[in-house]
Amino acid sequence: MDHHAAIDSCERLEQAGYAEEHRSRSVQIDGRQVSVQEFLISAWTLPENVRYEVIRTRHDRKQAREHEPTTS
């Protein structure tokens, strides 16, 4: 997630009324209690985790690409 997407998502949460006291609230998902904070963290980290899984899979299949440094 680039920094603009992170800032945008935080601003949208604020506009929706999300506040600090909401972090510990939880819901049940597939029989497991999940806090709002856990849900948000997983949503924010999912794209990066998928990217690394693709990189690992390519490496395991000997299809790795040359490293491309990210630009700031």
N, CA and C atoms as a LAMMPS dump frame, in Angstrom:
ITEM: TIMESTEP
0
ITEM: NUMBER OF ATOMS
216
ITEM: BOX BOUNDS ff ff ff
-5.0000000000000000e+02 5.0000000000000000e+02
-5.0000000000000000e+02 5.0000000000000000e+02
-5.0000000000000000e+02 5.0000000000000000e+02
ITEM: ATOMS id mol type element x y z
1 1 1 N 0.847 -1.164 0
2 1 2 C 0 0 0
3 1 3 C 0.893 1.227 0
4 2 1 N 0.663 2.114 -0.945
5 2 2 C 1.477 3.318 -0.922
6 2 3 C 0.966 4.261 0.166
7 3 1 N 1.788 5.267 0.487
8 3 2 C 1.428 6.144 1.602
9 3 3 C 0.167 6.939 1.326
10 4 1 N -0.151 7.231 0.066
11 4 2 C -1.378 7.962 -0.243
12 4 3 C -2.606 7.121 0.08
13 5 1 N -2.563 5.848 -0.238
14 5 2 C -3.685 4.954 0.053
15 5 3 C -3.87 4.819 1.563
16 6 1 N -2.78 4.751 2.3
17 6 2 C -2.873 4.641 3.756
18 6 3 C -3.491 5.906 4.345
19 7 1 N -3.046 7.05 3.88
20 7 2 C -3.604 8.319 4.368
21 7 3 C -5.073 8.422 3.991
22 8 1 N -5.402 8.074 2.749
23 8 2 C -6.797 8.126 2.298
24 8 3 C -7.688 7.227 3.151
25 9 1 N -7.221 6.017 3.44
26 9 2 C -8.052 5.105 4.233
27 9 3 C -8.235 5.637 5.653
28 10 1 N -7.208 6.214 6.232
29 10 2 C -7.336 6.796 7.574
30 10 3 C -8.324 7.962 7.57
31 11 1 N -8.269 8.797 6.535
32 11 2 C -9.198 9.914 6.444
33 11 3 C -10.633 9.423 6.288
34 12 1 N -10.84 8.371 5.52
35 12 2 C -12.196 7.819 5.333
36 12 3 C -12.724 7.23 6.641
37 13 1 N -11.852 6.551 7.383
38 13 2 C -12.266 6.019 8.677
39 13 3 C -12.685 7.142 9.619
40 14 1 N -11.908 8.206 9.625
41 14 2 C -12.236 9.349 10.47
42 14 3 C -13.573 9.959 10.054
43 15 1 N -13.797 10.102 8.752
44 15 2 C -15.063 10.648 8.249
45 15 3 C -16.245 9.75 8.612
46 16 1 N -16.001 8.449 8.694
47 16 2 C -17.069 7.502 9.033
48 16 3 C -17.376 7.494 10.532
49 17 1 N -16.573 8.227 11.303
50 17 2 C -16.813 8.306 12.737
51 17 3 C -15.972 7.361 13.567
52 18 1 N -15.011 6.682 12.948
53 18 2 C -14.133 5.776 13.692
54 18 3 C -13.3 6.579 14.67
55 19 1 N -13.253 6.116 15.914
56 19 2 C -12.48 6.802 16.95
57 19 3 C -11.677 5.765 17.74
58 20 1 N -10.774 6.255 18.545
59 20 2 C -9.872 5.391 19.323
60 20 3 C -10.624 4.336 20.124
61 21 1 N -11.751 4.7 20.694
62 21 2 C -12.485 3.736 21.527
63 21 3 C -13.078 2.573 20.732
64 22 1 N -13.099 2.677 19.409
65 22 2 C -13.631 1.601 18.574
66 22 3 C -12.634 0.458 18.358
67 23 1 N -11.37 0.7 18.632
68 23 2 C -10.328 -0.306 18.382
69 23 3 C -10.626 -1.652 19.018
70 24 1 N -11.115 -1.633 20.239
71 24 2 C -11.285 -2.893 20.972
72 24 3 C -12.629 -3.567 20.71
73 25 1 N -13.529 -2.913 20.035
74 25 2 C -14.802 -3.552 19.717
75 25 3 C -14.54 -4.724 18.788
76 26 1 N -15.361 -5.751 18.929
77 26 2 C -15.108 -6.93 18.115
78 26 3 C -16.392 -7.499 17.538
79 27 1 N -16.196 -8.301 16.533
80 27 2 C -17.291 -9.028 15.885
81 27 3 C -16.839 -10.472 15.73
82 28 1 N -17.794 -11.333 15.522
83 28 2 C -17.453 -12.737 15.324
84 28 3 C -17.421 -13.029 13.824
85 29 1 N -16.291 -13.561 13.377
86 29 2 C -16.111 -13.92 11.966
87 29 3 C -15.679 -15.379 11.922
88 30 1 N -16.477 -16.189 11.28
89 30 2 C -16.201 -17.628 11.184
90 30 3 C -15.921 -18.245 12.556
91 31 1 N -16.711 -17.859 13.544
92 31 2 C -16.576 -18.424 14.877
93 31 3 C -15.434 -17.873 15.702
94 32 1 N -14.788 -16.838 15.238
95 32 2 C -13.641 -16.256 15.95
96 32 3 C -13.908 -14.791 16.228
97 33 1 N -13.651 -14.35 17.446
98 33 2 C -13.799 -12.933 17.782
99 33 3 C -12.644 -12.152 17.162
100 34 1 N -12.955 -11.115 16.43
101 34 2 C -11.947 -10.288 15.772
102 34 3 C -12.229 -8.833 16.131
103 35 1 N -11.205 -8.163 16.631
104 35 2 C -11.386 -6.755 16.985
105 35 3 C -11.352 -5.895 15.727
106 36 1 N -11.922 -4.721 15.835
107 36 2 C -11.898 -3.78 14.716
108 36 3 C -10.446 -3.493 14.34
109 37 1 N -9.586 -3.344 15.33
110 37 2 C -8.172 -3.061 15.065
111 37 3 C -7.525 -4.203 14.288
112 38 1 N -7.776 -5.448 14.683
113 38 2 C -7.212 -6.597 13.959
114 38 3 C -7.697 -6.618 12.509
115 39 1 N -8.972 -6.323 12.332
116 39 2 C -9.548 -6.3 10.988
117 39 3 C -8.873 -5.245 10.117
118 40 1 N -8.707 -4.049 10.662
119 40 2 C -8.081 -2.971 9.89
120 40 3 C -6.627 -3.29 9.553
121 41 1 N -5.902 -3.828 10.511
122 41 2 C -4.498 -4.167 10.251
123 41 3 C -4.397 -5.213 9.149
124 42 1 N -5.255 -6.231 9.192
125 42 2 C -5.185 -7.265 8.164
126 42 3 C -5.54 -6.695 6.794
127 43 1 N -6.479 -5.767 6.744
128 43 2 C -6.844 -5.15 5.466
129 43 3 C -5.699 -4.302 4.922
130 44 1 N -4.983 -3.625 5.807
131 44 2 C -3.887 -2.771 5.363
132 44 3 C -2.662 -3.575 4.953
133 45 1 N -2.452 -4.723 5.571
134 45 2 C -1.251 -5.506 5.269
135 45 3 C -1.47 -6.568 4.198
136 46 1 N -2.718 -6.853 3.847
137 46 2 C -3.002 -7.895 2.858
138 46 3 C -2.271 -7.687 1.528
139 47 1 N -2.324 -6.495 0.905
140 47 2 C -1.629 -6.336 -0.382
141 47 3 C -0.132 -6.636 -0.305
142 48 1 N 0.51 -6.198 0.761
143 48 2 C 1.942 -6.461 0.905
144 48 3 C 2.204 -7.949 1.111
145 49 1 N 1.379 -8.606 1.915
146 49 2 C 1.552 -10.04 2.149
147 49 3 C 1.36 -10.837 0.865
148 50 1 N 0.393 -10.453 0.045
149 50 2 C 0.171 -11.128 -1.237
150 50 3 C 1.38 -10.93 -2.139
151 51 1 N 1.903 -9.729 -2.172
152 51 2 C 3.082 -9.438 -3.001
153 51 3 C 4.252 -10.348 -2.624
154 52 1 N 4.504 -10.486 -1.324
155 52 2 C 5.611 -11.326 -0.88
156 52 3 C 5.345 -12.803 -1.162
157 53 1 N 4.097 -13.224 -1.088
158 53 2 C 3.763 -14.609 -1.421
159 53 3 C 4.048 -14.888 -2.893
160 54 1 N 3.738 -13.93 -3.762
161 54 2 C 4.036 -14.08 -5.196
162 54 3 C 5.541 -14.179 -5.408
163 55 1 N 6.294 -13.337 -4.729
164 55 2 C 7.755 -13.365 -4.846
165 55 3 C 8.301 -14.713 -4.386
166 56 1 N 7.814 -15.221 -3.239
167 56 2 C 8.282 -16.525 -2.744
168 56 3 C 7.935 -17.651 -3.71
169 57 1 N 6.717 -17.622 -4.25
170 57 2 C 6.293 -18.667 -5.187
171 57 3 C 7.149 -18.648 -6.438
172 58 1 N 7.414 -17.474 -6.976
173 58 2 C 8.288 -17.373 -8.159
174 58 3 C 9.673 -17.901 -7.851
175 59 1 N 10.179 -17.569 -6.671
176 59 2 C 11.506 -18.055 -6.287
177 59 3 C 11.517 -19.584 -6.209
178 60 1 N 10.488 -20.134 -5.56
179 60 2 C 10.41 -21.592 -5.417
180 60 3 C 10.315 -22.292 -6.767
181 61 1 N 9.697 -21.648 -7.727
182 61 2 C 9.547 -22.233 -9.07
183 61 3 C 10.715 -21.873 -9.985
184 62 1 N 11.708 -21.206 -9.41
185 62 2 C 12.888 -20.765 -10.171
186 62 3 C 12.492 -19.794 -11.295
187 63 1 N 11.477 -18.978 -11.032
188 63 2 C 11.014 -17.973 -11.985
189 63 3 C 11.182 -16.566 -11.416
190 64 1 N 12.106 -16.435 -10.489
191 64 2 C 12.3 -15.15 -9.816
192 64 3 C 12.727 -14.083 -10.816
193 65 1 N 12.261 -12.892 -10.573
194 65 2 C 12.634 -11.742 -11.413
195 65 3 C 13.756 -10.972 -10.746
196 66 1 N 14.428 -10.167 -11.556
197 66 2 C 15.473 -9.312 -11.001
198 66 3 C 14.854 -8.35 -10.001
199 67 1 N 15.634 -8.013 -8.97
200 67 2 C 15.15 -7.068 -7.968
201 67 3 C 14.949 -5.696 -8.604
202 68 1 N 13.785 -5.127 -8.373
203 68 2 C 13.495 -3.777 -8.851
204 68 3 C 13.29 -2.898 -7.637
205 69 1 N 14.243 -2.02 -7.36
206 69 2 C 14.095 -1.169 -6.178
207 69 3 C 12.877 -0.26 -6.318
208 70 1 N 12.178 -0.085 -5.193
209 70 2 C 11.03 0.811 -5.217
210 70 3 C 11.519 2.241 -5.118
211 71 1 N 10.793 3.13 -5.732
212 71 2 C 11.167 4.539 -5.667
213 71 3 C 10.336 5.234 -4.611
214 72 1 N 10.886 6.257 -4.023
215 72 2 C 10.18 6.984 -2.972
216 72 3 C 9.187 7.931 -3.559
